[in-house]
Amino acid sequence: MFKPLDIKEDNQKNDLQASDVEKVKCLIIGSGPAGYTAAIYASRANLNPVLYEGLQPGGQLTTTTEVENFPGYPEGVTGPVMMEDLKKQAERFGADIRWGMATAADFSGDVHKVWIDDNKLIEAETVIIATGATAKYLGLEDEKKYAGGGVSACATCDGFFYRGKDVAVVGGGDTAAEEAMYLAGLCRKVYLIVRRDELRASKVMADRVKKMQNIEILWKHQTKGLLGNNGVVEGAVLVKNKGEAGEEEVKIKIDGFFLAIGHKPNSDIFKDYITTDEVGYIKTIPGTSKTNVPGVFACGDVQDPVYRQAVTAAGSGCMAAIDAERYLSEKHS
Ligand code: NDP
């Protein structure tokens, strides 16, 4: 996950000292499979890439358990190990990987400006945006009220705290299925709250969930609110068959409430310059990683509303580095 803040104060920009400004050939923003793969390719092409890792080094996969579908790992691999491997591979070829978060961007000139942590300006000839996507919430007031007290969007990060307890997962996709399976291994009971009467998850994942003894799927249920005490979740109020005959309110007793309803692309700080779709996914020229701004490229989940896989993200990271290298060689020829 990469969660940029939109802080773009002109005063702040003007206050920067000359020593806070660094010129680079290739700036990579984000450290998921897309960012690290771009760093591997860009390093090997002598672009001396500088990569800023963002809020969650390693990206979304660091919150995943087993990755079984990334080619080259016949026995599977955990998300954090895979990301550490990708990082080491990029460092082996000289990528300069740094802790820090892009907080503002200005792509109006020939040189692309990106501010890091509001206090350092990078002037880059090419920028590769690999900022990924962030988990979505339902938008209930109670999600904020119980934040840190039982509401989470990451089972692998927080599941440990609910060992032997009852929890709920909201969503019907692969993420929800995966989170429910993970929690089922730790918790006494897992409710899977699904708004339709079928799962969006792949068949293999859906079958696993359906077979699991301690997972109960609540079909056609939506969450109305949470119950609790002193900021700690104790239950959820659901609506079954909302808007239909037989609509009824259902209460469940739970200690943890996990969201797994998809993600929002982290493109906010680029939106003044970079074209996105209505959801915020960066638009690239089909078959390339090129955005509407020459020298700025996008890869991974921030530009992919369709596939959103580690392997496709990695592939698009490779494309972005190759596109950046070709852009630079044409510019300097
Ligand atoms: P998806 O968009 O695939 O699924 C989101 C789920 O949340 C859907 O079931 C959707 O319901 C539900 N949902 C959305 N909004 C709400 C809401 N407001 N209230 C209740 N339910 C809601 O997202 P995922 O994060 O699951 O997956 C993203 C991509 O990543 C997919 O392509 C998936 O295949 C992939 N992935 C692959 C994994 C793997 O292979 N190991 C693991 C995890 C993800 P509805 O179906 O009704 O729209």
Residues whose N, C-alpha, C, O or C-beta is under 5 A from the ligand:
A	BS01	NDP	G171 G172 G173 D174 T175 A176 E178 R195 R196 R200 A260 I261 G262 V306 Y307 R308
